[in-house]
Each structure stands twice: as C-alpha cells, then as structure tokens.
Amino acid sequence: MSTTRLPDRNNPGRKKKVLVVEDDRTLRETLRYNLVAEGFDVLIASDGGEGLVCARQENPDVVVLDLMLPGLSGVEVCKALRRDGSIVPVIMLTARDAEIDRVGGLESGADDYVTKPFSMRELIARVGAQIRRMDMLKSVSQSGADQVLDLGDLVINRSSRAVTLNGKALDLRPREFDLLAHLAANPGRVYTRDQLLQDVWGFEYSGDTRTVDVHVRWLRLKIEKNPAQPTLLGTVRGVGYRINL
C-alpha cells in the first residue's frame, strides 16, 4: 500500500490525527499499523468511555468508532461529541449490515459507516475523504465569501454553521447542515444522489445512496411546514433533489 501523508494545511508540519476506538485488539492494532503507514498520527482507545475522553482531550481530525463497544456504545459516544458541539468527522464501524444499524449510526451524528469485514484500503480512503472535506469547509469559511445564504424565511450562515427559519434557530446535525448549505448555494439546481454523496460526504458510496435519502427526510422534518408535501427541499423524480426558488 502506498504512503499518503496528509499534513494540516494550517500547520504543514503537523500530521493529521486519527482516533481509533475499537475493542477488538487485533483489529485495533491492524488499523493503527495501516494508518501509521499512511502517514497519520494514530490514537487508540479500547472502550467507549476512554474513546470519548480521548476525543475531547486530543481533538482528532477523524474518529474511527466501533458501533458495539464495552461501556459506552459507539452511538452514545457520537451523541456525546455532537452535544459538545464537535463537528469532527466520525466513521462508524459495524459488524452487521442491517439498515437499522446504519441509520442508527447516522442518527447519532456519524458521517460515514463501514460494515465489517471491510477493505483496509477502502477505510483509509474514507478517512482521507473526510479530512479533505473538512479542509475544504475550513477553506471556504476562511475565505469569507458567500457566508450567508438568504432564502427568505430560511437563512444559512456557513461561517457560524447556524440556520434560522422564520427567525427561529434550527438544531441540525453536522451533515444535515452541510447538505442543506450545499443545495442552498445553488437554488434551483438539481443534484443527483451520487453527486451529493461526492460533494457533501466526500466519497463515492458504490451506489448506496440511502444515506442521502435519510438526511433529506430529516431535513424536511425541520424546514418544511408539511414534510409529507415538501415545497422547499424538492424531489425531481428519477433524478435527485434541489432547493426550490
């Protein structure tokens, strides 16, 4: 496997930091070995409580988090980080391929999920994709361009990551915000699910586009007067989604 070093753009001398929270020692050490070989600084934790403390103290760039952990579960750890206001990308590892597990991870605030057994190359690619996505968001924020998207009743501040509807603040998950801001930046433009996966999540999901549909459903519950008959976040049948003018 080739070595790909991903330095911090704001601090070129600092390697990107990945926290691995996994109770299976063999898998944990395998992940550490391969991530270090790719040029990352790697922190490890063997249970949920230790992982949460480490995430809060060390401020990693990405968290690779097992769903089933002793003590606090991966879902509980992720929820705690989101309650803290952290937007650190979280990639959830699950041993089961049931939709309820994937959706549960996403509902807790995870950005991505990988089902065991998985390709180490794929996981590392997803880690890199999340880092590039966060670097891009930081770059946009620092540029100061088009920070406020005013859609009438709906106002999105990309710098502060705040959204108001009719003057009332909305509580959005990190990826809900990113999806809404991306669509709202080009109102009227139709995005396919594959485009949204690449643009918002930063990775091609090999045709599994249900992640987009789940987040669209959550957004509609928060921004639509009647989520069953959406008028703002529209569906173009057979194509994808758009923000209606």
N, C-alpha and C positions, 0 to 999 in steps of 0.2 A: 504494500500500500504506500502510495506517495505521501510525502510530508507536506502539509499545507499549513503554514503558520499564519495566524490571524491576529496581528497586533491591533491594539486600540488606536483608532485614528486620532483621538485627542491626546494620546500618550503613546507614541510609536514604540517606546521601549518596553511597554507592558504587554504581556501575552493575555489573551482572553482567558477568563476563568470559568470553568465548568464545575458545578457541584453535582455529584452523583449520589443519589440516595437509594440504596438497594440493599436488601437484607441477605441476598444470596451471595456468599463470599466469592465464589468462583466467578459469577457474572460481574460482580463489583470490581474485582481485580482485572478482569478481562477488559472491561470498559475503561478503567484507569490506564491500563497499558496502552490501549489503542488511541485513546485521546491524547495522552502524553506524546505518543509517537507522531501525532498530527500537529504538535506544537502548542497544545493547550496547557495551562496550569489546571490541575485537577484536585478538587477537594472531594472527600468521600465521607459518607455517613451510613450507618447500618440500620437505623430506625428513624421513624418519623420525627420524634422529638429532637433527636440530635440533628437531623436534617434541617428542621425549622430554625433551631438556634444558629446553625452554621450559615444558613441563608441570610438571616438577619444581621449577623456579625460580619460576614465576609463580602457581602454584596456581589455575588457572582454574576456573570454575563448571561449564563443559561443554567437552568436546573433540569437535570435528567432524574425523574422521580418515579419510583415504582408505585403502582396503584395499591398493592397489598403489602403493608408494612406492619411490623410489630409496634405497639404503642399507637401513635397517631397514624392513620392511613394516609396514603398519598392525597386523597381528596381533602382530608382535613388540613394537611399541610398547605396545599394550594389555596384553600379558602382562607387560611390564616394569613398567608402572604398578601392576598388580594385585599383583605381587611386592613392590612398595614398600609395599603396604597402602593405596594410594589407592582411594577409592570414587567418584572424580569420574565423573560420567556421560559415557559415550563413545558417540557416534553414528557408526557406520561407514558410509562411502560406498563402494559397489561398482559397477563398471561392468557386472557380469554378474548375471543373475537366477537363477543356478543355486543350488539348495538348499545345495550343499556350501559355497558362498561365504558364505551367510548363517549357516549353522551354524558354520563356521569362525570367523567374527567373534564370534558369541555365545560359543563355547567359549573364546575368548581373554579374555573378560570384558567385551565390549561390551554396552551396554544396549539399543541400538536399531540399526537399519540402514536405509539408504535406497539404492535402486537408481537409478543414472544411466540416462537423464536423469530428473531429478526436478523437482517444482514447488518454487520457492523459498519460496512461501507455506507449503507442507507442511513443508519443512525447518525453517523458523523456528518453526512451531507445535510441532514436536517438540522443538526446543531449549527453548522456553518450558515445555513439559510436563515435561521433565527437571528444570528449575530449580524448578518448583512442587513436584514430587515430593520433591526434596532439601530444600526449605524445610519441607515437611510432616514429613519424617523428623526434621529438627533440632528442630522444634517439639515433636514427641512425646517426643524424647529429653530436652529441657529441662524438660518438664512433670513428669517423674519418675513418671508414672502407669503402672501395669501393665508395669513394665520387665522382669520375669522371668515367663516363661510356662513353668510346670512341668507337663509331660505325662507324669510318671512317669520312665521311662528317658531321655526326651528333655527337655532343659532349654534354653530360649532366653532369652538376656539381650539385650534390644533396645537397652539403653544402650551396652553394650560390643560389641554385634554378635557375641557369642560363642555357640556352640552346643555342647553336650556330649551324648553318647549313651552311657549306662551309665558316666558319669564320664569318658569319653574325648572330647577336643576334636575337633570336625569342622572341616575346611577347606572353607568354602563360598565360591563366587563371590558378589559383591555382590548380584546379582539372585536367586540361589538363596536367600540369606538373607532377602531382602525377601519373596519368595513364601512361604517356609516360615513366617515370622513372621506374615504376613497370614492365612494359613489357620489357623495355630495360635491366633490371637487369638480365633477363634470356632469351636472344635472342634465337629464335627457339622454345621456349616452348609455347604451345597453352593454353590459358586461356579461360574458358567459361565466358559468361557474368555474371553468378551468382558468379563465383569466383572473378571476377573483382569488382563486387559490394561489396562483403565482404572485399576484401583485400584493395581496394582503398577508397571506401566510408565508410567502416566500419560498414555496416548494411545490413541485408537481406531485399530486397525491395519487397518481396512477389510476385516474378515473373515478376515485371515490370522492364524489362531490357532496355527500350528505352533510359534511361539516358546514358548508356554505348555507345549505337549506336550514340547518338548525339555528345558525346565528341570525339569519334573516327572520326566522319565526320569533326569536327572542326580541329582536329589534322592533318588530311590528307590535309586539305586546306593549312596548314602551312609547312608541312615537305615533301610533295610529289611533284615531278615535274608535274605529271598529277594525280590530286586527283581522277579522274574517273577511272584510272587504277593504283592503288597503288602498289608499289613494296617494300616499306619498312614496312609499317604497313599493314600486310596482313590479309585477312579473310580466315578462314578454314570453309568452308560451313557446316552448321549444327552443328558446334562446338563452334567457338569463334574467337579470334584474337591472333596474335603473331607478334613479330618483326622478320622480315626475316634476316637471316645471309647474 
